[in-house]
Amino acid sequence: MAEKRIAFFTNRFPGVINTFFSRDLTTLLHHGFKVDVFTTYPIQDKYWANVPDNLRDKIKTDTNVYYLNPVHVFWKNIPAEIIQDIRVILRQSWNYSYVHFFKSLSVIQQAISWRNKFDGQYDYMLAYWGNYVGTYAYLANRLSKSEVPFSFFLRAGTDLYRDQIFLEQKILYAKTIFLPCIFNRDFLNKLYPLTFCSFEEKLFFHYHGLEINNFKFMIHQRDQNSILVIGSLISQKGFRYAIKAISLLKSEFPELKIIIIGDGPEKRSLMRLANSLGIENQVKFTGWLLFEEVKAYLEKSTILVHPSSDLGDAEPNVIKEAMASGLPVIGADIVGIPEILDYGNVGILFPPKDHVALANSIRKLLNEPGYREELAQKARKFAEEKYDMRKNGIFLSQQIENDMQDY
């Protein structure tokens, strides 16, 4: 049987954060697909070091990564079949901001370049995000002379919860929409109540998985007073609530420290907050770290806190990684976090933005090592059952195969 080829669209690859995309890409390669990656941003080779070590060589060997530089296209030269789409996309983009407008214009130009260079070479077109990446893949598919399925992932704040440019049109056109959690399905139902019933059957749950055996399950020989927080330093991550919670515990646990892995625009305000609370010596900012370095922290810290305060991450992969590593998790009861933690059965949930409740949850785990071990055991088992990359990859690959067979 001829090798099936997938055009896989994303924003940045390689990039600062690569783990979940790399895992899904590797899964498709493992199941026999030939996959080429198309990015909306220029390729930066220095970030190959951020791709997990155990996945990097296979990806670099088996996958081509392309960035098509946007080429100015005069309106009169735009193919007739997408003119109406482009009018809607640009009008909706402008309603948000000029930044959205020019990002949309860029992927429009890339889609036309894609048609000119790659049309007819692929059996499936898959976008990893529903935003500009999805628009890029959608337009390339509309321009293609070959009838092949177009599908996309609809994951988080950047492509579902805000800035829904041309989103309903892409959903109605797509063959399949891959969702990471039940929350996203319910969100779509509320967002598009008039058309939801017409696309509900297209929704397919794909839980981003881990190479479970690549994570050491560590219960003992851990630090006793280290709280780990990981992610981009942006407001919706809610890291300020973790810092406030630590400040409430400083007299009870004078050795307690919080380690924040990541970087972003909120760093200075978070540092100022720690200073104002008198705990600047208990808060460590590491910046971005390589994946293997992050794993080392997952193996030795006491607790992972994921304090999301707004609609941002749908399915934080770092929570799954902590679960696989034996690191007990406290997560905000928001978006897909309750689902990852089996609604409180394998981790502790607290109300978003409630730093007092978060402090109480941290106190409970620090005072009860037996409970920490119990949660760690349950979480590892749950991760093995629900978030195994190989098992989940079978369902993803089967759905893609089914989509291809319908064309």
C-alpha positions as CSV (number, residue, x, y, z in Angstrom):
1,M,0.0,0.0,0.0
2,A,1.3,3.5,-0.9
3,E,2.6,5.6,1.9
4,K,0.0,8.1,3.1
5,R,1.3,11.7,3.3
6,I,0.2,14.3,5.8
7,A,0.8,18.1,5.6
8,F,1.0,19.1,9.2
9,F,0.6,22.8,9.9
10,T,1.7,24.6,13.1
11,N,3.0,27.9,14.3
12,R,6.6,27.4,15.4
13,F,8.6,24.3,15.1
14,P,11.1,23.8,16.5
15,G,10.3,26.3,19.2
16,V,10.7,27.1,22.9
17,I,8.0,24.6,23.8
18,N,7.9,21.5,21.6
19,T,6.9,18.5,23.8
20,F,3.3,17.9,22.9
21,F,3.6,18.7,19.2
22,S,6.7,16.5,19.0
23,R,4.8,13.6,20.6
24,D,1.9,13.8,18.3
25,L,4.2,14.2,15.3
26,T,6.2,11.1,16.4
27,T,3.0,9.2,16.9
28,L,2.0,9.8,13.3
29,L,5.4,8.8,12.0
30,H,5.3,5.6,14.2
31,H,2.0,4.6,12.6
32,G,3.4,4.7,9.1
33,F,2.5,8.2,7.8
34,K,4.9,10.4,5.9
35,V,4.6,13.8,7.6
36,D,5.9,17.2,6.5
37,V,5.6,20.2,8.8
38,F,4.6,23.7,7.6
39,T,5.1,26.6,10.0
40,T,3.7,30.1,10.0
41,Y,6.9,31.5,11.6
42,P,10.5,31.2,10.3
43,I,12.4,28.1,11.3
44,Q,15.0,28.7,14.0
45,D,17.5,25.8,14.1
46,K,18.7,26.7,17.6
47,Y,15.5,25.4,19.1
48,W,16.0,21.9,17.9
49,A,17.8,21.5,21.3
50,N,14.4,22.0,22.9
51,V,12.8,19.0,21.2
52,P,12.9,16.0,23.6
53,D,16.1,14.0,23.2
54,N,14.3,10.7,22.6
55,L,12.2,12.2,19.7
56,R,14.5,14.6,18.0
57,D,16.5,12.2,15.8
58,K,13.5,10.5,14.4
59,I,11.8,13.7,13.6
60,K,14.8,15.2,12.0
61,T,15.4,12.1,9.9
62,D,11.8,11.4,8.8
63,T,10.2,14.8,8.6
64,N,10.8,17.9,6.4
65,V,10.0,21.2,8.0
66,Y,9.1,24.1,5.7
67,Y,8.5,27.8,6.2
68,L,7.0,29.6,3.2
69,N,7.9,33.2,3.2
70,P,4.8,35.3,2.6
71,V,4.9,36.8,-0.9
72,H,2.9,39.9,-1.6
73,V,-0.2,39.0,-3.6
74,F,-2.2,41.7,-5.4
75,W,-6.0,41.5,-4.9
76,K,-6.6,40.9,-8.6
77,N,-4.3,37.8,-8.4
78,I,-6.1,36.1,-5.6
79,P,-7.8,32.9,-6.8
80,A,-11.5,33.5,-7.3
81,E,-12.5,30.5,-5.1
82,I,-11.2,32.1,-1.9
83,I,-11.9,35.8,-2.4
84,Q,-15.1,35.7,-0.4
85,D,-13.4,33.7,2.4
86,I,-10.5,36.3,2.5
87,R,-12.9,39.2,2.7
88,V,-14.5,37.6,5.8
89,I,-11.2,36.6,7.4
90,L,-9.7,40.1,7.0
91,R,-12.8,41.9,8.1
92,Q,-13.0,39.7,11.3
93,S,-9.3,40.1,11.9
94,W,-9.5,43.9,11.6
95,N,-12.3,43.9,14.2
96,Y,-9.8,42.6,16.7
97,S,-6.7,44.6,15.9
98,Y,-4.2,45.4,13.2
99,V,-1.9,42.7,14.5
100,H,-4.6,40.1,13.9
101,F,-5.2,41.6,10.4
102,F,-1.5,41.3,9.4
103,K,-1.2,37.8,10.8
104,S,-4.2,36.7,8.8
105,L,-2.8,38.4,5.7
106,S,0.5,36.6,6.2
107,V,-1.1,33.1,6.2
108,I,-3.3,34.0,3.3
109,Q,-0.1,34.7,1.3
110,Q,1.5,31.5,2.6
111,A,-1.5,29.4,1.6
112,I,-1.3,30.7,-2.0
113,S,2.5,29.9,-2.0
114,W,1.7,26.4,-0.6
115,R,-0.7,25.7,-3.4
116,N,1.9,26.8,-6.0
117,K,4.6,24.6,-4.5
118,F,3.0,21.6,-2.8
119,D,-0.5,21.0,-4.2
120,G,-1.2,17.4,-5.0
121,Q,1.6,15.9,-2.8
122,Y,-0.5,15.0,0.3
123,D,-3.4,12.8,1.2
124,Y,-4.4,14.8,4.4
125,M,-4.1,18.3,5.7
126,L,-3.9,18.7,9.4
127,A,-3.6,21.9,11.4
128,Y,-2.4,21.8,15.0
129,W,-4.2,24.9,16.0
130,G,-7.6,26.4,15.0
131,N,-6.3,30.0,14.7
132,Y,-4.0,31.4,12.0
133,V,-2.5,27.9,11.5
134,G,-6.0,26.5,10.9
135,T,-6.7,29.4,8.4
136,Y,-3.5,28.6,6.6
137,A,-4.4,24.9,6.2
138,Y,-8.0,25.7,5.4
139,L,-7.1,28.1,2.6
140,A,-4.5,25.7,1.2
141,N,-7.1,23.0,1.2
142,R,-9.7,25.2,-0.6
143,L,-7.1,26.1,-3.2
144,S,-6.0,22.5,-3.8
145,K,-6.9,20.8,-7.0
146,S,-6.9,17.5,-5.1
147,E,-9.8,16.7,-2.8
148,V,-8.2,15.6,0.5
149,P,-9.5,16.0,4.0
150,F,-8.8,19.0,6.1
151,S,-8.9,18.6,9.9
152,F,-7.6,20.5,12.9
153,F,-7.0,20.5,16.6
154,L,-8.9,23.0,18.7
155,R,-6.9,23.2,21.9
156,A,-6.8,26.3,24.1
157,G,-7.1,30.0,24.7
158,T,-5.1,30.9,21.6
159,D,-7.4,29.2,19.2
160,L,-10.7,28.6,20.9
161,Y,-11.5,30.7,24.0
162,R,-10.6,34.1,22.4
163,D,-10.0,35.7,18.9
164,Q,-12.3,33.2,17.1
165,I,-11.4,34.5,13.6
166,F,-13.3,32.6,10.9
167,L,-13.5,29.7,13.4
168,E,-17.1,28.6,12.8
169,Q,-16.5,28.5,9.0
170,K,-13.5,26.3,9.5
171,I,-15.4,24.0,11.8
172,L,-18.2,23.6,9.4
173,Y,-15.8,22.9,6.5
174,A,-13.5,20.5,8.3
175,K,-13.7,16.7,8.2
176,T,-12.7,16.2,11.9
177,I,-12.0,18.5,14.8
178,F,-9.7,17.0,17.5
179,L,-10.5,18.2,21.0
180,P,-8.3,17.6,24.1
181,C,-11.0,17.7,26.8
182,I,-14.8,17.6,27.4
183,F,-14.7,21.3,28.4
184,N,-13.9,22.3,24.9
185,R,-16.9,20.5,23.5
186,D,-19.2,22.2,26.0
187,F,-17.5,25.5,25.1
188,L,-18.3,25.0,21.5
189,N,-21.9,24.2,22.3
190,K,-22.2,27.5,24.1
191,L,-20.3,29.5,21.5
192,Y,-22.2,28.2,18.5
193,P,-25.6,27.0,19.8
194,L,-27.3,27.4,16.4
195,T,-24.8,25.2,14.4
196,F,-23.4,22.9,17.1
197,C,-25.8,20.0,16.2
198,S,-24.5,20.2,12.6
199,F,-20.9,19.6,13.6
200,E,-21.1,17.7,16.9
201,E,-20.5,14.4,15.1
202,K,-17.2,15.8,13.8
203,L,-15.8,16.3,17.2
204,F,-13.2,13.6,18.2
205,F,-11.4,13.5,21.6
206,H,-7.7,13.1,21.3
207,Y,-5.8,13.2,24.6
208,H,-2.2,14.3,24.1
209,G,-0.1,11.5,25.5
210,L,3.2,10.8,27.1
211,E,5.9,8.2,26.6
212,I,5.0,7.0,30.0
213,N,8.1,4.8,30.4
214,N,10.3,7.8,29.7
215,F,9.3,9.2,33.1
216,K,10.9,7.8,36.3
217,F,8.2,7.2,38.9
218,M,9.7,8.8,42.0
219,I,8.0,8.8,45.3
220,H,10.8,8.8,47.8
221,Q,14.1,10.8,47.8
222,R,12.2,14.0,47.0
223,D,12.7,17.5,48.5
224,Q,10.3,18.1,51.3
225,N,9.7,21.8,50.9
226,S,9.8,22.7,47.2
227,I,6.7,23.8,45.2
228,L,7.1,23.6,41.4
229,V,5.3,25.8,38.9
230,I,5.9,25.5,35.2
231,G,4.7,27.6,32.2
232,S,4.7,30.9,30.4
233,L,4.7,33.8,32.7
234,I,1.4,35.3,31.5
235,S,-1.6,36.5,33.5
236,Q,-4.0,33.6,32.8
237,K,-1.5,31.1,34.3
238,G,-2.3,32.5,37.7
239,F,1.2,32.3,39.1
240,R,0.6,35.3,41.3
241,Y,-1.8,33.2,43.3
242,A,0.9,30.5,43.9
243,I,3.2,33.2,45.2
244,K,0.5,34.6,47.5
245,A,-0.2,31.1,48.8
246,I,3.4,30.6,49.7
247,S,3.5,33.9,51.6
248,L,0.7,32.6,53.8
249,L,2.7,29.5,54.7
250,K,6.1,31.1,55.4
251,S,5.8,31.1,59.2
252,E,4.7,27.5,59.3
253,F,7.2,26.3,56.7
254,P,10.2,28.6,56.8
255,E,12.2,26.4,54.5
256,L,9.4,26.3,51.8
257,K,10.4,27.6,48.4
258,I,8.7,27.9,45.1
259,I,10.5,27.2,41.8
260,I,9.0,28.9,38.7
261,I,10.2,27.4,35.4
262,G,9.3,29.6,32.4
263,D,9.5,33.1,31.2
264,G,7.2,35.8,29.8
265,P,5.8,39.3,30.3
266,E,4.6,38.8,33.8
267,K,8.1,38.0,35.2
268,R,8.8,41.5,36.6
269,S,5.4,41.9,38.2
270,L,5.8,38.5,39.8
271,M,9.2,39.4,41.2
272,R,7.8,42.6,42.6
273,L,4.9,40.7,44.2
274,A,7.4,38.3,45.9
275,N,9.4,41.3,47.1
276,S,6.3,43.1,48.5
277,L,5.3,40.0,50.4
278,G,8.8,39.5,51.8
279,I,9.4,36.1,50.3
280,E,11.8,37.1,47.5
281,N,14.3,34.6,48.9
282,Q,11.8,31.8,48.7
283,V,10.9,32.3,45.0
284,K,13.3,31.1,42.3
285,F,12.9,32.0,38.7
286,T,14.8,29.6,36.4
287,G,13.7,30.9,33.0
288,W,13.0,28.3,30.3
289,L,14.8,25.0,30.7
290,L,15.5,22.1,28.3
291,F,13.0,19.3,28.7
292,E,15.5,17.0,30.4
293,E,16.2,19.7,33.0
294,V,12.5,20.1,33.6
295,K,12.2,16.3,34.1
296,A,14.9,16.5,36.8
297,Y,12.7,19.0,38.7
298,L,9.6,16.8,38.3
299,E,11.6,14.0,39.9
300,K,12.8,15.8,43.0
301,S,10.1,18.5,43.9
302,T,7.5,18.0,46.6
303,I,4.4,19.3,44.8
304,L,3.4,20.7,41.4
305,V,1.0,23.6,41.5
306,H,-0.9,24.6,38.3
307,P,-2.9,27.7,39.4
308,S,-4.6,28.7,36.1
309,S,-6.8,31.7,36.8
310,D,-8.6,32.2,33.4
311,L,-9.4,30.4,30.2
312,G,-6.0,29.5,28.9
313,D,-4.5,26.0,28.8
314,A,-7.2,23.4,28.1
315,E,-5.1,20.4,29.0
316,P,-1.8,21.3,30.6
317,N,0.7,18.6,29.6
318,V,2.9,19.5,32.6
319,I,0.3,18.1,34.9
320,K,0.4,14.8,33.0
321,E,4.2,14.8,33.2
322,A,4.0,15.3,36.9
323,M,1.5,12.5,37.3
324,A,3.8,10.1,35.4
325,S,6.7,11.2,37.5
326,G,5.1,10.6,40.9
327,L,4.8,14.3,41.7
328,P,1.5,15.1,43.5
329,V,-0.5,17.8,41.8
330,I,-2.7,20.7,43.0
331,G,-4.6,22.3,40.1
332,A,-7.2,25.0,39.6
333,D,-10.7,23.8,39.1
334,I,-11.0,25.3,35.6
335,V,-11.1,24.3,31.9
336,G,-9.7,20.7,31.4
337,I,-7.7,20.5,34.6
338,P,-10.5,18.7,36.5
339,E,-10.7,16.1,33.8
340,I,-6.9,15.5,33.9
341,L,-7.0,15.0,37.6
342,D,-10.0,12.7,37.3
343,Y,-12.2,15.3,39.0
344,G,-10.1,15.3,42.2
345,N,-9.5,11.6,42.5
346,V,-5.8,11.7,41.5
347,G,-4.9,15.3,42.6
348,I,-6.3,18.2,44.5
349,L,-8.5,20.8,42.9
350,F,-9.0,24.3,44.3
351,P,-11.2,27.3,43.2
352,P,-9.4,29.5,40.7
353,K,-7.9,32.8,42.1
354,D,-8.4,31.6,45.7
355,H,-4.9,31.7,47.1
356,V,-6.1,30.9,50.6
357,A,-7.7,27.6,49.4
358,L,-4.5,26.9,47.5
359,A,-2.4,27.5,50.6
360,N,-4.6,25.1,52.5
361,S,-4.2,22.5,49.9
362,I,-0.4,22.9,50.0
363,R,-0.4,22.7,53.8
364,K,-2.4,19.5,53.7
365,L,0.1,17.8,51.3
366,L,3.1,19.0,53.2
367,N,1.8,17.7,56.5
368,E,0.6,14.4,55.1
369,P,3.4,12.5,53.2
370,G,1.2,9.4,53.2
371,Y,-1.5,11.2,51.3
372,R,1.1,12.6,48.8
373,E,2.2,9.0,48.1
374,E,-1.4,7.8,47.7
375,L,-2.1,10.6,45.2
376,A,1.1,9.8,43.3
377,Q,0.3,6.1,43.0
378,K,-3.3,6.9,41.8
379,A,-2.1,9.5,39.4
380,R,0.6,7.3,37.8
381,K,-2.0,4.6,37.2
382,F,-4.5,7.0,35.7
383,A,-1.8,8.5,33.4
384,E,-0.9,5.0,32.2
385,E,-4.5,4.3,31.4
386,K,-5.5,7.6,29.8
387,Y,-2.4,9.4,28.6
388,D,-0.2,6.7,27.0
389,M,1.1,8.2,23.8
390,R,1.2,4.9,21.9
391,K,-2.3,3.9,22.9
392,N,-3.8,7.4,22.1
393,G,-1.8,7.5,18.9
394,I,-3.7,4.4,17.6
395,F,-7.0,6.2,17.9
396,L,-5.6,9.4,16.3
397,S,-4.2,7.4,13.4
398,Q,-7.3,5.4,12.9
399,Q,-9.4,8.5,12.7
400,I,-7.1,10.0,10.1
401,E,-7.2,6.7,8.1
402,N,-11.0,6.8,8.3
403,D,-11.1,10.4,7.1
404,M,-8.9,9.5,4.1
405,Q,-11.1,6.5,3.2
406,D,-14.1,8.8,2.9
407,Y,-12.4,10.7,0.1
